[in-house]
Amino acid sequence: VEEIACTATGRSIIAAATVAAARTVLNVASADFLIFEHQQVSGTDGGTFTNGGWTTVPINTEVCDTGSIGSLAANIITLAAGTYRFSGWMNGFSVDDAQSRLFNVDTASVIAYGRCTTGAGSSTIISVIEGRFTLAIATQVRLEAQCTTTQITNGFGKALSFGTEVYAGLS
């Protein structure tokens, strides 16, 4: 039998009561994964996208939350304290120009802006957004977008009737 010396870090990992605590000791990001989307039943358009200011993108479905760290209500996602790396996107149909942003509802501040996108006439455009942010406390966020041309009924996307219609996502 041989005794192997254990470092202070090793003792801290052994003493960690939870996986989250061990990740903190090791400074490793969480493996938790969240996906929220704007979904409609097959054949249903994405809804009206109105120009003139930032509009809430109708995120209405929690697809996945492996760590139970987020919740969804009224197009707003509440996230637990932590550091998040995210990506998102939103459709615009016949709205000419559009841009997305991730918005902190609690502090009324922008977390990140998405890419500017442009298209003329009856085209679909997609604004992609990605970044990283840290929340000290549980916080409400939402995906927002702005366009230059109002499009009623299908401004957030035109139905294809192939199955569940997905018009925006945030993960």
C-alpha positions in Angstrom: 0.0 0.0 0.0 1.3 3.4 -1.0 0.0 6.7 0.3 -0.3 9.4 -2.3 -0.1 13.0 -1.2 -3.1 15.1 -2.0 -2.8 18.8 -2.9 -5.0 21.5 -1.6 -6.8 21.6 -4.9 -7.3 17.8 -4.8 -8.8 18.1 -1.3 -11.1 20.9 -2.5 -12.4 18.7 -5.3 -12.9 15.8 -3.0 -14.7 18.0 -0.5 -17.0 19.5 -3.1 -20.6 18.5 -2.2 -22.0 18.9 -5.7 -20.9 18.8 -9.3 -21.4 22.6 -9.5 -19.1 23.1 -6.6 -16.4 20.9 -8.2 -16.8 22.9 -11.4 -16.2 26.1 -9.4 -13.0 24.7 -7.9 -11.8 23.7 -11.3 -13.0 26.9 -13.0 -14.9 24.8 -15.6 -18.1 26.0 -17.3 -21.3 24.2 -16.7 -22.3 21.6 -19.2 -26.0 22.6 -18.8 -27.7 23.4 -22.1 -30.9 25.4 -22.8 -32.9 25.8 -26.0 -35.9 28.1 -26.3 -37.7 28.7 -29.6 -40.6 30.5 -31.3 -42.6 27.6 -32.6 -46.0 27.3 -34.3 -48.0 24.3 -35.4 -47.6 23.3 -39.0 -49.2 25.8 -41.4 -49.2 28.7 -39.0 -47.2 31.8 -39.9 -44.8 33.5 -37.4 -46.9 36.5 -36.6 -46.8 40.3 -37.3 -43.4 42.0 -37.2 -43.9 45.8 -36.8 -41.3 48.4 -37.6 -40.6 51.5 -35.6 -38.8 50.1 -32.5 -37.6 47.0 -30.8 -40.3 44.3 -30.7 -40.3 41.2 -28.5 -39.7 38.1 -30.5 -42.4 35.6 -29.4 -40.3 32.9 -27.8 -43.0 30.4 -26.6 -41.4 27.0 -26.3 -38.8 25.5 -23.9 -37.2 22.7 -26.0 -34.5 21.7 -23.5 -33.1 22.7 -20.1 -30.7 20.0 -18.9 -29.9 21.8 -15.6 -33.2 23.3 -14.8 -31.6 26.8 -14.7 -34.1 28.6 -16.9 -37.8 29.1 -17.2 -40.1 30.7 -19.8 -43.2 32.8 -19.3 -44.8 35.4 -21.6 -41.8 35.5 -24.0 -39.4 36.1 -21.2 -36.7 33.7 -20.1 -35.6 33.8 -16.4 -32.1 32.5 -16.0 -30.3 31.5 -12.8 -27.1 33.4 -11.7 -24.1 32.2 -13.7 -22.1 32.8 -16.8 -23.7 32.0 -20.2 -22.4 31.5 -23.7 -25.3 31.9 -26.1 -26.4 31.9 -29.7 -29.7 32.9 -31.2 -31.4 33.8 -34.4 -34.7 35.2 -35.6 -36.5 35.2 -39.0 -37.9 38.1 -40.8 -40.1 37.7 -43.9 -40.7 40.7 -46.3 -39.5 43.2 -43.6 -36.6 44.4 -45.8 -34.0 45.0 -43.0 -33.8 43.6 -39.5 -31.5 43.2 -36.4 -31.9 41.2 -33.2 -30.7 41.8 -29.7 -30.7 40.0 -26.3 -32.2 42.3 -23.8 -32.0 42.3 -19.9 -35.5 43.0 -18.8 -34.6 43.6 -15.2 -32.0 46.3 -15.9 -33.5 47.6 -19.1 -30.1 47.1 -20.9 -28.8 45.4 -24.0 -26.7 42.3 -23.5 -25.7 41.9 -27.1 -26.7 43.0 -30.6 -27.2 40.5 -33.5 -26.0 40.9 -37.0 -27.7 43.3 -39.3 -29.5 41.7 -42.2 -31.1 43.0 -45.3 -33.3 41.6 -48.1 -35.8 43.1 -50.6 -39.3 42.0 -51.3 -40.7 38.6 -50.4 -37.4 37.2 -49.0 -36.6 35.6 -45.6 -33.8 37.2 -43.7 -32.1 35.9 -40.5 -30.4 37.9 -37.8 -27.9 35.8 -35.9 -26.7 36.8 -32.4 -24.1 35.3 -30.1 -22.0 36.2 -27.1 -21.2 35.6 -23.5 -22.5 37.3 -20.3 -22.5 36.8 -16.5 -25.5 37.3 -14.2 -24.9 37.9 -10.5 -28.6 37.1 -9.7 -31.5 35.4 -11.4 -32.4 37.6 -14.3 -35.1 38.0 -16.9 -34.0 38.2 -20.6 -35.8 38.3 -23.9 -35.0 38.2 -27.6 -36.0 41.4 -29.4 -35.8 42.5 -33.0 -36.3 45.6 -35.1 -37.3 45.9 -38.8 -37.8 48.6 -41.4 -41.0 47.4 -43.0 -44.1 46.1 -41.1 -45.3 42.7 -42.3 -48.6 41.5 -40.8 -49.4 37.8 -40.2 -46.0 36.4 -41.4 -43.4 39.1 -40.6 -41.6 36.7 -38.2 -41.8 33.9 -40.8 -43.9 32.3 -43.5 -45.3 28.9 -42.8 -44.0 26.0 -45.0 -46.3 23.3 -43.6 -43.5 20.7 -43.4 -44.0 20.1 -39.7 -43.5 22.3 -36.6 -42.8 25.8 -37.8 -39.7 27.3 -36.0 -39.1 31.0 -36.5 -36.5 31.9 -33.8 -34.3 30.3 -31.3 -32.1 31.0 -28.3 -29.6 28.5 -26.8 
